[in-house]
Amino acid sequence: MARVTLPDGSTLSVNDGTTAEELAEQIGPGLAKAAVAAKVNGELADLSTPIRADAHVQIITSGDDEGLEIMRHSCAHVMAEAICALWPAAQLVYGPTVEDGFYYDIDLDEPIRPDDFGRIEEKMREIVEADRPFVRTQMSRAEASAKLAGDRYKLDNINRAEGDVISFYSHGDVFEDLCRGPHVPSTGKVGSFKIMSVAGAYWHGDPTQKMLQRVYGTAWPSKKQLDDYLQRLEEAKRRDHRVLGKQLNLFSFNEAGPGFAFMHPKGVIIWNEIVDFWRSVHNRYGYDEIKTPLILNEQLWHKSGHWDNYKENMYFTNFDGLGYAIKPMNCPGGCLVYKTRQHSYREFPMRVAELGLVHRHEASGVMHGLFRVRQFTQDDAHIFCTPGQIEPEVVGVIDLTFEIYRTFGFEEFHIELSTKPEKHIGSDEVWDTATSALKNALEQKGIGYKVNEGDGAFYGPKIDFHIKDCLRRSWQLGTIQLDFSMPQRFGLVYTDQDNTEKTPVMIHRAVLGSFERFIGILIEHYGGNLPLWLSPEQVRILPISEKTNDYAKVVQDKLRQAQLRCSCDRSDEKIGAKIARAHSERLPYMLVVGPKEAQSDSVNVRIRGVKENKTVGVDEFLAMAKRKIVDKQADLAFWS
């Protein structure tokens, strides 16, 4: 008998060799029906895995993140079989899961086109309806290499695989692929799917290798979830910040500077509102602001470690016979400011913020509007503190970050903790100390988090903040990175209580990350319908006819004196056309004025996205609008 401990702490006794699938049936028929895999002692496994000793077991369903990923990977295998059946000459390379789906890289001289997607999906449905079991076989590395002799792609995958045991998965008699698994029990459990796109991709991203065809697909537990996802994609197209940025005259790009955004007057208004709010919050949290040079001597980047770890992403120049680099990050400049004078422990924690303009080389193929640019402003800050101050300072950054996100209308976020990467600087002991400090701060706040092993910055572990927008898309924004190495590299010291010199701890942190990218996220989150306080034009006055132009000017002057961003449409067009244009430009408020409004010193208020309108006094409108701006409310309604 084996003793199984379930996630809720309860235990069950099962016969030796009982499979995870049989365990699920023993727990309950509903769980057994939903099960796609298991986790045995923390390791994901097929449901066919036998339990031969006492173990902690969790049954994984497609409702779990891990279960959904397993289901999608299984669907990738189904798609691969369908493609091989339709194009027998196709060679499979690899097929991992990605966010919201999966892809398979295929070596095939004949192009796969969107017109072929229907044929692939039809073949996939045949495979799914056959409901063939996924069967795992395993062998030694040498046996696997002999089995796949002549297939350079699969041999390469074997060479890159960890461990001495190599596994294969088949479903039916005609399809087998090298795979570590696990998989769903059978092809009938791959959910509802759709082929999304096909693109070119070099093997291992190496442009000297042959161009492969990368076929993307998505899979969801139910047709409704698939339909909802496809609907979100269509809505995302309508909200594309590149399209809205042009329509609303916010920003542009030009071949004169690929990857460099040109912010237009309306875009700069949004920018400045964000900066003003950012500064006010940081002032309350005790930050001082600095500004450091854009170009610094090459030797500085050797000292900081960026030369060895980030050189391929940097821009360089020479003058006066010396090499210089355009800064990709602000931290070395912050260290130089710190070194300009002596410091005492009494000054700590020292919180220093910078809205620093940085440049990073991005390949032309990955640039994407404001989301991926070569020049951006990072809302950096560096906190210098003692080791004992790390945890309270990290807690303070978490509080500041959540306050800022919520003000911009983001209420749902999750945290990821990234640990030591293979390419790093600093001792293992220092990394362990830093990682423990971040974990303790998160646990002190009672925040759940995901651990990303090996994904930290080269100089220290980090906490990353991910938000979800209105379309349920996740965006990584803020970061907290602990750094014991850079202060040592720059010889930063402070005088401690015992009058000895010690090296401070340096906390790198950003909240919004790139201002440019954050503005793009805001545009898409709100679909261009920005909150009142962020709207470049907050109010437009629409006189019914030329007879009320003078009164419209009086209202406009009053609103402008109250610091509202306000314009007046005095064109000869009919009022319907004026209202339609204001709506198309996503204006929060439209104030229609005619003879009645002029007589009563009032305005007829039309609100963006609301059919009803209401006449209120000018002073009443002004007071309510100002209150919404000060409180940074997203709701525009003046009446219930």
C-alpha distance (Angstrom), angle and dihedral (degrees) to the residues before:
residue distance angle dihedral
M1 . . .
A2 3.80 . .
R3 3.80 126.3 .
V4 3.80 112.9 -133.9
T5 3.80 120.6 -161.3
L6 3.81 114.0 -156.2
P7 3.83 126.3 -151.1
D8 3.82 92.3 -98.4
G9 3.82 90.3 56.6
S10 3.81 95.8 -106.2
T11 3.80 119.1 129.3
L12 3.79 136.8 -141.1
S13 3.78 131.8 -168.8
V14 3.80 114.8 -135.1
N15 3.76 134.7 176.8
D16 3.75 116.6 -94.1
G17 3.81 107.7 -91.6
T18 3.80 95.7 25.5
T19 3.80 107.7 152.1
A20 3.77 123.9 -126.8
E21 3.81 87.9 -114.4
E22 3.80 91.2 55.8
L23 3.80 89.2 47.7
A24 3.83 89.3 54.2
E25 3.81 89.8 52.5
Q26 3.80 89.7 49.8
I27 3.81 90.7 52.4
G28 3.79 92.9 49.7
P29 3.82 142.5 -47.3
G30 3.82 92.5 -116.7
L31 3.80 91.9 56.9
A32 3.80 92.0 44.8
K33 3.80 91.0 53.8
A34 3.82 92.8 50.0
A35 3.81 96.0 41.8
V36 3.81 119.2 113.6
A37 3.82 102.0 163.3
A38 3.80 143.2 -16.0
K39 3.75 139.1 -123.0
V40 3.81 112.6 -137.2
N41 3.80 115.7 -169.7
G42 3.79 88.9 -20.6
E43 3.82 95.9 -49.7
L44 3.80 121.8 111.7
A45 3.80 113.1 -121.8
D46 3.80 142.1 170.6
L47 3.79 117.5 -92.0
S48 3.80 87.3 -116.0
T49 3.82 90.2 65.4
P50 3.83 111.0 120.3
I51 3.80 120.1 -131.5
R52 3.80 107.9 -136.2
A53 3.81 102.0 164.3
D54 3.78 141.5 24.6
A55 3.80 107.6 -60.8
H56 3.78 147.3 160.9
V57 3.79 106.7 -114.5
Q58 3.80 132.0 -173.1
I59 3.78 121.2 -174.5
I60 3.81 109.3 -136.5
T61 3.81 120.7 -146.2
S62 3.79 131.9 -172.8
G63 3.81 86.4 -103.2
D64 3.81 88.9 69.0
D65 3.79 119.2 81.4
E66 3.79 90.7 -123.3
G67 3.79 91.4 47.4
L68 3.79 92.2 50.8
E69 3.81 90.2 51.1
I70 3.83 90.9 50.2
M71 3.79 90.7 48.9
R72 3.81 91.1 50.7
H73 3.78 92.8 48.2
S74 3.80 89.3 51.3
C75 3.80 88.6 50.5
A76 3.81 88.3 53.0
H77 3.81 87.9 58.8
V78 3.80 90.2 50.2
M79 3.81 89.9 50.7
A80 3.81 90.3 48.0
E81 3.82 91.3 53.5
A82 3.80 90.6 48.4
I83 3.81 92.1 51.4
C84 3.80 92.4 47.3
A85 3.80 89.9 49.9
L86 3.82 91.5 51.9
W87 3.83 95.1 39.2
P88 3.82 108.3 29.7
A89 3.81 90.5 -176.2
A90 3.82 91.6 62.6
Q91 3.80 116.6 118.9
L92 3.81 116.5 -154.4
V93 3.79 117.2 -134.9
Y94 3.81 108.0 173.7
G95 3.80 138.1 -43.8
P96 3.81 118.4 -157.7
T97 3.78 130.3 170.3
V98 3.79 120.7 -104.0
E99 3.78 132.7 -174.7
D100 3.83 108.2 -53.9
G101 3.78 94.1 -2.9
F102 3.78 148.5 -5.8
Y103 3.78 143.0 -95.3
Y104 3.77 139.1 -152.8
D105 3.78 124.5 -148.5
I106 3.81 110.6 -139.6
D107 3.80 130.7 -169.3
L108 3.80 102.9 -145.9
D109 3.79 127.8 141.5
E110 3.80 92.9 -152.9
P111 3.83 109.6 76.4
I112 3.79 119.7 -117.7
R113 3.80 107.8 -138.2
P114 3.82 133.5 -166.4
D115 3.80 87.4 -106.3
D116 3.82 86.7 65.7
F117 3.81 95.0 56.5
G118 3.80 93.0 87.4
R119 3.82 91.4 53.9
I120 3.81 91.2 49.1
E121 3.80 92.3 49.0
E122 3.82 91.5 48.1
K123 3.81 90.5 53.1
M124 3.81 90.0 46.6
R125 3.79 90.5 54.0
E126 3.80 89.5 54.1
I127 3.81 89.7 53.6
V128 3.79 91.8 46.9
E129 3.80 93.4 48.8
A130 3.83 89.6 51.8
D131 3.84 86.0 61.1
R132 3.80 93.8 -154.1
P133 3.82 116.5 -176.4
F134 3.80 120.8 -111.6
V135 3.80 105.8 -122.2
R136 3.79 124.0 -163.9
T137 3.80 123.6 -148.3
Q138 3.78 125.9 175.3
M139 3.77 138.1 -166.9
S140 3.76 142.8 163.7
R141 3.78 121.7 -68.6
A142 3.82 90.1 -109.5
E143 3.81 92.4 50.9
A144 3.81 91.3 48.1
S145 3.80 91.4 49.8
A146 3.80 90.9 50.9
K147 3.80 90.7 47.4
L148 3.80 91.7 53.8
A149 3.80 98.7 36.6
G150 3.79 109.4 150.3
D151 3.83 95.1 26.2
R152 3.79 102.1 104.5
Y153 3.80 93.5 -175.2
K154 3.80 95.9 54.0
L155 3.82 92.6 40.6
D156 3.77 87.7 54.6
N157 3.81 89.8 51.1
I158 3.81 89.8 51.1
N159 3.81 91.0 51.2
R160 3.80 90.1 51.6
A161 3.81 94.5 46.2
E162 3.80 119.8 103.8
G163 3.79 123.9 -125.7
D164 3.78 133.4 23.0
V165 3.81 97.5 -87.1
I166 3.82 119.0 79.9
S167 3.79 119.2 -164.1
F168 3.80 134.2 -156.0
Y169 3.79 131.2 -166.1
S170 3.77 127.3 -151.3
H171 3.78 132.3 -179.4
G172 3.76 109.3 -165.8
D173 3.79 128.7 -18.7
V174 3.80 100.3 -64.6
F175 3.79 106.7 49.6
E176 3.79 131.7 58.5
D177 3.77 130.3 153.6
L178 3.76 137.9 -176.7
C179 3.82 105.6 -103.8
R180 3.79 139.4 148.0
G181 3.84 92.1 -146.0
P182 2.91 150.0 156.7
H183 3.80 105.6 -159.8
V184 3.77 138.1 -178.2
P185 3.84 113.7 -88.9
S186 3.81 95.1 -102.0
T187 3.79 143.2 -4.1
G188 3.81 90.1 -99.3
K189 3.81 88.9 71.8
V190 3.82 99.9 60.4
G191 3.82 92.5 101.6
S192 3.79 128.3 -142.6
F193 3.79 114.0 -28.4
K194 3.78 145.3 -178.8
I195 3.81 134.7 -171.4
M196 3.78 105.8 -123.1
S197 3.80 110.5 -177.5
V198 3.78 147.9 -30.4
A199 3.80 126.4 -131.4
G200 3.78 140.6 166.4
A201 3.80 120.0 -96.5
Y202 3.79 131.6 176.0
W203 3.78 118.1 -130.0
H204 3.82 105.8 -93.6
G205 3.80 87.0 -7.9
D206 3.81 90.7 -74.4
P207 3.84 110.8 143.3
T208 3.81 90.0 -157.1
Q209 3.82 89.1 66.0
K210 3.79 128.6 77.7
M211 3.79 117.9 -75.0
L212 3.82 109.9 -110.4
Q213 3.79 129.0 -161.2
R214 3.80 113.6 -112.9
V215 3.80 111.8 -157.9
Y216 3.81 114.1 -163.6
G217 3.78 125.8 -156.4
T218 3.78 139.4 167.9
A219 3.80 131.3 -144.9
W220 3.80 132.8 -170.0
P221 3.81 133.9 -177.8
S222 3.81 93.0 -111.1
K223 3.79 139.7 21.0
K224 3.81 90.0 -116.6
Q225 3.82 90.8 56.9
L226 3.79 89.9 48.0
D227 3.80 91.6 49.4
D228 3.82 90.8 47.5
Y229 3.80 89.9 51.3
L230 3.80 93.1 49.6
Q231 3.80 89.2 48.6
R232 3.82 89.7 52.2
L233 3.79 89.1 52.3
E234 3.79 91.0 53.3
E235 3.79 90.1 48.5
A236 3.81 89.3 49.0
K237 3.82 89.0 55.9
R238 3.80 89.8 53.6
R239 3.80 89.3 49.8
D240 3.82 96.0 46.3
H241 3.80 104.5 145.7
R242 3.80 91.4 -146.6
V243 3.81 90.7 60.3
L244 3.80 95.1 40.3
G245 3.80 91.5 44.8
K246 3.78 89.2 59.4
Q247 3.81 95.2 41.4
L248 3.80 92.8 49.4
N249 3.83 93.9 39.9
L250 3.81 94.3 -122.4
F251 3.81 104.3 133.0
S252 3.79 144.1 -18.7
F253 3.80 143.0 -164.6
N254 3.78 128.7 -133.7
E255 3.79 133.4 -164.6
A256 3.80 86.9 -125.7
G257 3.81 85.6 76.5
P258 3.82 113.3 17.4
G259 3.78 110.5 -155.8
F260 3.81 93.6 13.8
A261 3.79 115.8 113.6
F262 3.81 122.1 -138.1
M263 3.80 107.4 -149.9
H264 3.83 113.6 -150.3
P265 3.83 123.7 -148.0
K266 3.81 93.2 -90.4
G267 3.78 91.0 47.0
V268 3.78 90.7 50.8
I269 3.81 89.9 54.3
I270 3.82 89.2 57.8
W271 3.80 89.2 45.3
N272 3.80 93.4 51.5
E273 3.81 93.4 47.0
I274 3.80 89.4 54.1
V275 3.80 91.2 47.4
D276 3.81 93.0 49.1
F277 3.81 91.7 50.6
W278 3.81 91.8 44.0
R279 3.81 91.2 52.4
S280 3.79 93.8 47.5
V281 3.81 92.1 53.0
H282 3.79 93.5 45.7
N283 3.77 90.7 49.2
R284 3.82 89.7 55.9
Y285 3.81 90.4 49.4
G286 3.81 92.8 52.9
Y287 3.81 103.2 -104.0
D288 3.80 125.9 150.7
E289 3.80 118.1 -151.9
I290 3.80 127.1 -131.5
K291 3.80 136.6 176.1
T292 3.80 123.4 -145.7
P293 3.84 132.6 -168.7
L294 3.78 123.4 -81.3
I295 3.82 95.1 -137.7
L296 3.81 124.2 43.4
N297 3.78 135.3 176.0
E298 3.79 117.1 -79.5
Q299 3.80 91.9 -122.5
L300 3.80 90.1 64.3
W301 3.79 90.3 62.3
H302 3.80 91.2 50.1
K303 3.78 88.8 53.7
S304 3.81 93.8 47.2
G305 3.80 93.6 50.4
H306 3.80 94.2 -119.2
W307 3.80 91.7 112.1
D308 3.80 92.4 62.1
N309 3.79 97.0 36.4
Y310 3.81 106.6 30.4
K311 3.81 107.5 21.9
E312 3.81 95.2 116.6
N313 3.83 90.1 61.3
M314 3.82 96.6 49.3
Y315 3.81 135.5 92.2
F316 3.81 120.4 -134.9
T317 3.78 137.6 -163.2
N318 3.80 138.8 175.1
F319 3.78 133.5 -141.5
D320 3.81 135.5 153.4
G321 3.79 86.4 19.5
L322 3.79 93.0 -65.6
G323 3.78 132.9 110.3
Y324 3.78 120.5 -120.5
A325 3.80 135.4 -179.2
I326 3.78 129.9 -147.4
K327 3.76 103.0 -124.9
P328 3.82 117.2 -102.2
M329 3.80 90.3 -175.7
N330 3.78 136.7 22.7
C331 3.79 101.5 -136.8
P332 3.86 100.2 92.3
G333 3.80 89.8 53.4
G334 3.80 89.4 51.0
C335 3.80 89.2 53.3
L336 3.80 91.0 53.0
V337 3.80 90.9 52.0
Y338 3.82 89.4 50.6
K339 3.81 91.0 52.7
T340 3.80 94.8 56.3
R341 3.81 91.4 89.0
Q342 3.79 143.7 11.2
H343 3.80 119.8 -85.5
S344 3.77 135.5 -153.3
Y345 3.80 130.2 -154.7
R346 3.82 85.8 -115.2
E347 3.84 89.1 72.2
F348 3.79 92.3 56.4
P349 2.89 135.5 144.1
M350 3.81 89.7 44.8
R351 3.81 110.2 -171.3
V352 3.80 114.1 -164.9
A353 3.82 121.4 178.0
E354 3.81 131.0 -168.3
L355 3.78 134.2 -175.4
G356 3.77 89.7 -148.6
L357 3.79 125.9 -172.3
V358 3.82 108.0 -138.2
H359 3.79 135.6 178.3
R360 3.79 126.6 -147.3
H361 3.77 126.3 174.2
E362 3.79 112.1 -119.5
A363 3.78 123.5 -177.0
S364 3.80 111.9 -105.2
G365 3.80 91.4 -119.8
V366 3.81 94.8 61.2
M367 3.81 99.9 46.9
H368 3.78 111.5 112.9
G369 3.80 121.2 178.3
L370 3.79 111.8 -79.0
F371 3.80 91.0 -24.1
R372 3.80 95.8 75.6
V373 3.80 116.7 22.6
R374 3.78 137.2 151.3
Q375 3.79 96.3 -129.5
F376 3.78 123.0 42.1
T377 3.77 142.9 150.1
Q378 3.77 114.2 -114.7
D379 3.81 120.6 -157.6
D380 3.75 92.3 -136.2
A381 3.76 129.8 173.9
H382 3.77 133.7 176.7
I383 3.76 122.9 -156.4
F384 3.79 118.0 -159.8
C385 3.78 112.3 -160.3
T386 3.78 147.0 141.1
P387 3.82 120.8 -89.0
G388 3.80 89.5 -105.6
Q389 3.81 90.9 57.2
I390 3.82 96.4 54.0
E391 3.78 98.4 92.9
P392 3.83 98.4 46.3
E393 3.80 89.9 45.5
V394 3.80 92.5 51.4
V395 3.81 88.9 48.3
G396 3.82 88.9 52.0
V397 3.81 91.4 51.5
I398 3.80 90.2 50.1
D399 3.82 90.7 52.5
L400 3.82 92.0 48.0
T401 3.81 91.6 47.5
F402 3.80 94.6 50.6
E403 3.81 91.3 47.9
I404 3.80 92.0 53.6
Y405 3.80 94.7 45.9
R406 3.79 93.2 49.4
T407 3.79 91.7 49.8
F408 3.80 89.7 56.9
G409 3.80 90.1 51.2
F410 3.80 101.0 -99.2
E411 3.78 110.7 131.4
E412 3.80 102.0 160.0
F413 3.77 121.6 68.1
H414 3.78 140.9 141.7
I415 3.78 134.4 -152.2
E416 3.79 130.9 -128.9
L417 3.79 126.4 -166.7
S418 3.82 114.1 -152.8
T419 3.79 120.5 -160.1
K420 3.81 137.4 -158.5
P421 3.83 114.4 -40.0
E422 3.78 124.1 -146.0
K423 3.82 90.2 -109.0
H424 3.81 105.7 56.0
I425 3.79 145.9 127.6
G426 3.81 126.0 -129.1
S427 3.80 134.1 47.8
D428 3.79 126.0 -65.8
E429 3.81 89.1 -115.7
V430 3.80 91.8 56.9
W431 3.81 90.9 47.6
D432 3.81 91.7 50.6
T433 3.80 91.5 50.6
A434 3.79 92.6 48.4
T435 3.82 94.2 46.6
S436 3.81 92.2 49.4
A437 3.81 91.0 51.7
L438 3.81 92.1 54.5
K439 3.80 92.2 46.6
N440 3.79 91.5 50.4
A441 3.82 92.0 50.9
L442 3.81 91.8 51.6
E443 3.78 92.3 47.1
Q444 3.81 90.7 47.8
K445 3.82 88.0 57.8
G446 3.80 90.8 45.7
I447 3.81 91.0 -123.1
G448 3.78 120.7 155.2
Y449 3.79 114.9 -135.5
K450 3.78 143.3 178.6
V451 3.82 120.8 -125.3
N452 3.82 117.5 -133.4
E453 3.78 104.3 -164.1
G454 3.79 113.3 -144.2
D455 3.81 96.4 2.5
G456 3.82 99.8 108.4
A457 3.80 126.5 119.3
F458 3.80 114.7 -86.0
Y459 3.81 90.5 -106.2
G460 3.80 101.7 42.9
P461 3.81 150.5 -17.7
K462 3.77 118.6 -76.9
I463 3.78 146.6 -159.2
D464 3.79 114.9 -136.7
F465 3.80 125.0 -160.8
H466 3.81 118.9 -145.1
I467 3.80 122.4 -169.1
K468 3.80 129.5 -165.0
D469 3.77 120.7 -137.0
C470 3.80 128.6 -150.2
L471 3.81 90.4 -81.8
R472 3.82 91.4 54.6
R473 3.79 91.8 -110.2
S474 3.78 116.3 147.1
W475 3.81 121.3 -130.7
Q476 3.79 126.0 -172.6
L477 3.81 108.1 -138.9
G478 3.77 120.9 147.4
T479 3.77 129.7 42.6
I480 3.79 139.1 -172.9
Q481 3.79 114.5 -158.8
L482 3.78 124.2 -175.3
D483 3.79 115.7 -146.5
F484 3.80 127.4 -172.4
S485 3.81 94.2 158.8
M486 3.82 107.3 59.6
P487 3.84 95.1 55.2
Q488 3.81 87.8 54.5
R489 3.80 92.4 47.1
F490 3.81 90.6 53.3
G491 3.80 95.0 41.0
L492 3.80 94.0 -119.2
V493 3.81 113.0 174.8
Y494 3.78 142.1 167.6
T495 3.79 133.2 -166.0
D496 3.79 110.4 -107.3
Q497 3.81 128.7 -152.8
D498 3.82 91.0 -88.4
N499 3.85 89.9 55.0
T500 3.82 92.4 -111.1
E501 3.78 123.9 127.8
K502 3.79 115.7 -111.2
T503 3.79 136.0 176.1
P504 3.80 115.7 -108.3
V505 3.76 124.3 -131.4
M506 3.82 112.7 -114.2
I507 3.80 119.9 -146.6
H508 3.80 114.6 -164.5
R509 3.79 114.2 -159.8
A510 3.77 142.1 167.0
V511 3.80 128.0 -179.8
L512 3.80 106.8 -170.2
G513 3.80 94.7 20.5
S514 3.79 104.6 -157.6
F515 3.83 114.7 19.1
E516 3.79 89.7 -151.5
R517 3.79 93.1 52.8
F518 3.79 92.4 44.1
I519 3.80 91.3 53.8
G520 3.81 88.6 51.8
I521 3.80 89.8 51.4
L522 3.81 91.4 48.8
I523 3.81 91.8 50.6
E524 3.80 91.8 52.3
H525 3.82 94.9 40.6
Y526 3.81 90.7 55.5
G527 3.80 95.8 31.2
G528 3.82 88.1 -125.2
N529 3.83 90.8 -54.4
L530 3.78 94.5 115.9
P531 3.81 121.8 -172.5
L532 3.79 115.4 -92.4
W533 3.79 95.2 -102.4
L534 3.83 91.9 54.1
S535 3.81 99.1 39.9
P536 3.82 112.3 113.5
E537 3.81 89.0 -143.2
Q538 3.78 112.2 29.4
V539 3.80 102.0 178.3
R540 3.78 135.7 19.5
I541 3.80 121.4 -167.1
L542 3.79 114.5 -144.1
P543 3.83 115.5 -164.3
I544 3.80 112.5 -156.6
S545 3.78 91.6 -138.1
E546 3.76 143.0 -11.4
K547 3.82 88.5 -85.4
T548 3.81 91.5 72.5
N549 3.82 97.7 41.7
D550 3.78 91.3 102.5
Y551 3.80 92.9 52.4
A552 3.81 89.8 46.2
K553 3.81 88.2 55.0
V554 3.81 90.8 52.2
V555 3.82 90.9 52.1
Q556 3.78 91.3 45.8
D557 3.80 92.7 52.0
K558 3.80 91.1 49.3
L559 3.79 93.0 51.4
R560 3.77 92.9 45.6
Q561 3.79 91.2 51.1
A562 3.80 86.3 55.8
Q563 3.85 88.4 54.9
L564 3.80 96.5 -107.7
R565 3.78 115.7 145.7
C566 3.76 99.7 -120.6
S567 3.81 139.6 163.8
C568 3.81 135.5 -179.2
D569 3.80 126.1 -135.7
R570 3.82 104.7 -144.4
S571 3.78 94.9 165.3
D572 3.82 120.9 133.8
E573 3.82 91.9 -115.5
K574 3.77 122.3 117.9
I575 3.79 117.4 -93.4
G576 3.83 92.0 -109.3
A577 3.79 91.1 59.4
K578 3.82 91.3 47.3
I579 3.80 91.4 51.7
A580 3.81 92.0 47.1
R581 3.80 92.0 51.7
A582 3.81 92.0 48.5
H583 3.81 90.0 51.1
S584 3.81 91.5 49.5
E585 3.80 89.3 53.4
R586 3.83 90.3 54.0
L587 3.83 94.8 -120.6
P588 3.81 113.5 175.1
Y589 3.84 96.9 -142.4
M590 3.77 134.2 24.3
L591 3.81 116.2 -170.3
V592 3.79 112.3 -158.7
V593 3.81 113.2 -160.0
G594 3.78 128.7 -171.3
P595 3.83 136.8 152.6
K596 3.83 92.9 -67.4
E597 3.81 92.5 52.6
A598 3.81 91.2 46.0
Q599 3.81 91.2 53.9
S600 3.83 94.1 48.3
D601 3.83 97.9 37.7
S602 3.79 89.3 -120.0
V603 3.79 141.5 122.2
N604 3.80 133.3 -140.0
V605 3.80 103.9 -125.3
R606 3.78 120.9 -145.7
I607 3.79 116.0 -175.7
R608 3.78 126.0 -150.9
G609 3.79 109.3 -99.4
V610 3.81 94.9 5.9
K611 3.81 122.9 107.7
E612 3.79 96.7 -159.2
N613 3.78 122.2 80.4
K614 3.77 132.2 -167.3
T615 3.79 137.7 -165.1
V616 3.82 115.5 -127.4
G617 3.79 135.6 163.2
V618 3.79 117.2 -87.1
D619 3.80 91.9 -118.8
E620 3.81 91.5 49.4
F621 3.79 91.4 51.6
L622 3.78 91.6 46.4
A623 3.83 93.9 50.1
M624 3.81 93.3 49.1
A625 3.80 93.8 45.4
K626 3.80 92.2 49.6
R627 3.78 91.0 49.7
K628 3.80 91.6 52.0
I629 3.81 90.5 49.3
V630 3.80 93.8 49.0
D631 3.82 91.9 46.2
K632 3.81 90.5 42.8
Q633 3.78 91.3 -131.7
A634 3.79 119.6 179.7
D635 3.82 92.8 -156.6
L636 3.81 112.2 90.7
A637 3.82 97.8 -173.7
F638 3.78 116.9 125.5
W639 3.78 93.4 -174.9
S640 3.80 136.2 30.1
